[in-house]
Amino acid sequence: MLLIFSTVFTSCDCYQNVSGTVLDAATKQAIDSVYVHKKNRDSNAAYTNKEGNFKIVSISGGPFGCPPMTVVLSKAGYETVSVTIGNAEHETIFLKKKN
């Protein structure tokens, strides 16, 4: 019984794959080197490339499917934002410059 129980719950792990493009809210231009990490977990992090793109992959558990991932985006001179992205989805995110 313990073997069945542990097999069911370990098989509930999923690979969260989220990606996005980060643009300047005013100019709509891609922003390079934005630090993006899974909320409350700096080990799952990436930086945007020259086109403003990032991708984060993480293992997440849950008996009811793969949950969305909340990521935090930060870069000097811009406001830090948190965005929730559905699993296997790509989101366009606009950052505003600080006043």
Secondary structure by P-SEA (a helix, b strand, c coil): caaaaaaaaaacbbbbbbbbbbbcccccccccbbbbbccccccccbbbcccbbbbbbbbbbccccbbbbbbbbbccccccbbbbbcccbbbbbbbbccc
